[in-house]
Amino acid sequence: MLETPIHPRDLPLFSEDLDRLEKVLDTVCQDRGINLRSQQAERLGALIIQVYRQGVKDDAKLLALARAYF
């Protein structure tokens, strides 16, 4: 049997996860005046997902990191 480690980045994101991440993205975009359909918002969304997959699950920490990025 093949045993390979499962990394958090390889796990699927469920609708609850996406709802949380969307709220963070919406908040930062509103705070910074970023259009949700812009490339900036796309990059920010990718960053939020990446940080979440690295283990940052606390909404306040996600928000702080996302705000620090922009």
C-alpha positions in Angstrom: 0.0 0.0 0.0 1.2 3.4 -0.9 1.4 5.9 2.0 1.6 9.5 1.1 1.2 12.4 3.4 -1.9 14.6 2.9 -1.1 18.3 3.0 -3.7 20.8 4.0 -3.2 22.5 0.6 -4.4 19.4 -1.1 -7.7 19.2 0.8 -10.8 20.5 -0.9 -12.4 23.7 0.2 -16.0 23.2 1.2 -18.8 25.7 0.9 -18.4 26.7 4.5 -14.8 27.4 3.9 -15.5 29.4 0.8 -18.2 31.4 2.6 -15.7 32.4 5.3 -13.0 33.3 2.8 -15.5 35.3 0.7 -16.5 37.4 3.8 -12.8 38.2 4.4 -12.3 39.2 0.8 -15.5 41.3 0.7 -14.5 43.1 3.9 -11.0 44.0 2.7 -12.2 45.0 -0.8 -14.8 47.3 0.7 -12.3 48.8 3.2 -9.8 49.5 0.5 -12.2 50.4 -2.3 -11.2 47.5 -4.5 -13.6 46.4 -7.2 -14.5 42.7 -6.6 -14.0 42.0 -10.3 -10.5 43.5 -10.5 -7.2 41.8 -10.7 -6.3 43.2 -7.3 -9.3 41.4 -5.8 -8.4 38.2 -7.7 -4.8 38.3 -6.3 -6.1 39.1 -2.8 -8.5 36.1 -3.0 -5.7 33.8 -4.0 -3.6 35.0 -1.1 -6.5 34.5 1.4 -7.0 30.9 0.1 -3.3 30.2 0.3 -3.0 31.5 3.8 -6.1 29.5 4.8 -4.7 26.3 3.3 -1.5 26.9 5.3 -3.4 26.6 8.5 -4.7 30.1 9.3 -8.3 29.4 10.2 -9.1 32.3 12.5 -11.2 34.9 10.7 -9.6 37.8 12.6 -6.1 36.6 11.6 -7.1 36.1 8.0 -8.6 39.5 7.9 -5.5 41.1 9.5 -3.2 39.3 7.0 -5.3 40.3 4.0 -5.4 43.9 5.2 -1.6 43.9 5.6 -1.2 42.7 2.0 -3.2 45.6 0.6 
